[in-house]
Amino acid sequence: MASGKPADRLSKVFAAVNAGSFRISAMIMGLTESGQLQVLGSGHRASQGIKRGYITDMPAATYAIRDAVERAEKNANVNVQGVWIGCSGAGLRSQVSKVEIEIGGRRIEEEDIEQLLVSARETIQPDGRMVLHAQPAHYTLDGAHGVANPKGLHAERLGVDIHVMLADGAPVRNLTEAVQNAHLDVEAVVATPLAAGHACLSQEERDLGVALVEIGGDVTNIGVYAGGMLLGLVAVPMGSGDITDAIASTFGIRRFQAERLKCVSGSAIASPSDHREMIPVNGPNEELSDSAGPHARGADEKNRIARAELVSVVTQQTSALTDEIGRALKGMGFSGATGGQVVLTGGGAELDGLADFTQGALGMPVRIGRPPTLKGLPEAHSSPGFATLAGLCLYASDDPIDIRAIRSNSTVTNRYNRSQTVGRLFRALKEYF
């Protein structure tokens, strides 16, 4: 997993942790003085203390997070103090706030933009929930969208669309506490659908409209992008782990055996030859070892099962998941003539044949989303299962502005080092405006 020593000097280093129910992974990315992003190192381990995106065992989760980060640090030969954390549970909800102020036809100045953003901040209504971020997505001039920088332009009215991500407070506090207990600072908590979107979707896709389905071990996040923003988000408490559990239950075998069968021989698409192919339940050299599981229900004398039976279980569970995805997309208005491209990512998207199955079930074009090509990214981490992790680093490198930190007396809830946050924001405002 280690990458070669960078040739260019680094100007910044970003570290990210994606704490999933199946795997906890960490990545360290550097920005060189020449402006190139490169992966310095990464590491992962089996998840502990996390279920369906929620911390269920604080000491176990803390240990697993620390272990994953230490593996990444060893591979990168870099120590990190703080990390960007992915959040997939916690009742995530995305909303857009639109605000306008009168300009009166004159030239827009920096003070007008700051006044607009301050006004936008006051419109945020968390309804007792935690605001993970509140960011300006794009500006409008007299109702016309697509303005990246309005300074110096004339308009009667200046507006802005603010993207707000909300979450339940207690689960986020548990997540941040687990990270802090691992002796790490929390740079920010980022909703994993946003991070995955940074890794898998082009700006054009986000502008024109696309659905991103992030399939984790226990949670599937379904997000709809349009106009450059995440407009809708639904979390379904189902994932690839449910397929594994169904295999283990159907054949009466251990979970690690079911996971291997799913990954090696499972498919969402049946084949005419499946009934003739017999697949071993135990892995190589397991029959005589202590790790050998029980004889599978319905297996032959060599503890083999017909691939057709395995595929049947997989397709049944996949059908249930795609039904939930379809309902969520319809509820967000992304179906039929108003639908479009669907992108599957996350570890569950690695299931063989899933894109074809989902395309047939939803009646929309479907592709698999993977991390972009990055210098130093290990080949094993170029899969959909690591897209969110890479997206967290890419999100951090974008240095996103949060409107809540425009004034020094504002409350910053998604940054945990207040002085660095405010200073960084004002530097960004000067550069941007």
Secondary structure by P-SEA (a helix, b strand, c coil): cccccccccccbbbbbbbbcccbbbbbbbbbcccbbbbbccccccccccccccccccaaaaaaaaaaaaaaaaaaacccccbbbbbbcccbbbbbbbbbbbbcccccccaaaaaaaaaaaaaacccccccccccccccccccccccccccccccccbbbbbbbbbbcccaaaaaaaaaaaaacccccccccaaaaaaaccccaaaaaabbbbbbbcccbbbbbbbccccccbbbbbcccaaaaaaaaaaaacccaaaaaaaaacccccccccccccbbbbccccccccccccccccccccccbbbbaaaaaaaaaaaaaaaaaaaaaaaaaaccccccccbbbbbcccccccaaaaaaaaaaccbbbbbbbccccccccccccccaaaaaaaaaaaaacccccccccccccccccccaaaaaaaaaaaaaaac
